[in-house]
Amino acid sequence: MFLILLWGCTKPELPTPSPPIEKIFTVDESKVVDGQSIYFDLPSAGIHTLTFVDVETNQVISREKFNGQSGENVKKIYTKSIMSKYLYLILASADNVQISKTKLTLN
């Protein structure tokens, strides 16, 4: 009888809701780490470009073309070999029209 009383008094374990995913271009600045997934929305499907630009020199550090889908997209970013601490991340369409831009601080 005593064991049943203890079992009856324990709290059931409820799943912890995961925090909402923050989309990278909805904020002015983000801290990122190597291998981090970034989330962002695209207005249409098709070829798009993500470009890292050094904030101080305005030099292109890296550029990746990808085939995106309309709505939410996820990409992993790799920053281990980048010497700059501050970068702009620019999202552009296939015809090189800038869609979004944000500043990144590398950790």
PyMOL commands that set and color helices and strands:
alter all, ss='L'
color gray80, all
select helices_A, chain A and resi 2-9+24-26
alter helices_A, ss='H'
color red, helices_A
select strands_A, chain A and resi 29-32+36-42+46-54+60-68+71-77+86-93+98-106
alter strands_A, ss='S'
color yellow, strands_A
deselect
rebuild
show_as cartoon
